[in-house]
Amino acid sequence: MRLKTFSADTMNEAMMLVKEHFGEEAIIVSTQTGEDGVGVRITAAIDQVEDEFEYEEDSYDEAYDDPVEIITDALLNNGVPPQISDELISAAEELSMDDPILALAGALDRYFAFSPMPLGTADKPIVLVGMPGAGKTVTIAKLATRLVMQKQAVRVITTDTVRAGGFAQLEAFTKILKLNLISAGTPAELRTAVAGAEGRGHILIDCPGGNPFDNDDIDRQARLIKAVDADVVLVMAGGIDPMEAAEIAGIYRELGARRLLLTRIDMTRRFGSYLSAAAMTGLQMTEVGVGPSVADGLRPMNPVTLARLLLPKSVVESFDDEQQTARGAYG
């Protein structure tokens, strides 16, 4: 994939430059107003072998060295929707940084909200919601493990009393931590369970997965969420369609979710759905699950972490090496 940004006074002139350099097969990635609101900038891509076209002698090196071009390429490869990409590219251009990691991180910081998991106090229970198989139960186990390792008291409640093996899966984790798993299958039972656990440490609640497009499933989840005053966190597995992710996130946003936790990043290579879900709903990005086992734990999400996920590994390693060299040179 080759990318290049073309600047001209008018849209027609910019399109002529695109066709001249990339031919009729060019794909328009983004269009932007030029600097100071004058002219037009078009970023185009071509999915052809480089030798089939004649480029300026230094065009490849220039594109690779330009952090905005690197960011543009990365957002395209991650399947980030064009509207979000355009905003991030514009912000990165304004920052004028040589390091694409920091440039993208700065742009992400402007566009998205980041928030740690609310584990600092035990004032409110934490409820994990989402689709079946998103990783809610394992995430509950990871959070409980962290709290136990920090020698903090924790109570774990499951409302997943319908799914075969749902209770047993979480109970296997809590037994290892020497915690008693509390079962609450109805809103009334959940209120009673939370009331009995209040004042005895952090409360983690595993909500059963459901189909967000099924009214009965959504009503069932809504009744459980509204039964208690809690911090609601949407757990979403990576790698799904970006627009579908945004729609799912919007449904859970209406149910009370305020944070978004991404799982399976070890099995995900494109994070457009994550950005789409957060951008379209205003959900705050929180921690991420880096593996399927409890031992893998969770890691906090922040602008730099997200930038490193989005950029190619070769780019991240290259700039990491440069920074390491610079630190060594200056002692």
Salt bridges, closest charged atoms under 4 A:
GLU56 OE2 - HIS21 NE2 3.76
GLU93 OE2 - ARG41 NH2 2.51
GLU94 OE1 - ARG110 NH1 2.72
ASP160 OD2 - ARG163 NE 2.79
ASP217 OD1 - ARG220 NH2 3.21
ASP229 OD1 - LYS124 NZ 3.48
ASP231 OD1 - ARG259 NH1 3.97
GLU287 OE1 - ARG146 NH2 2.39
GLU317 OE2 - LYS313 NZ 3.93
ASP320 OD2 - ARG308 NH2 2.81
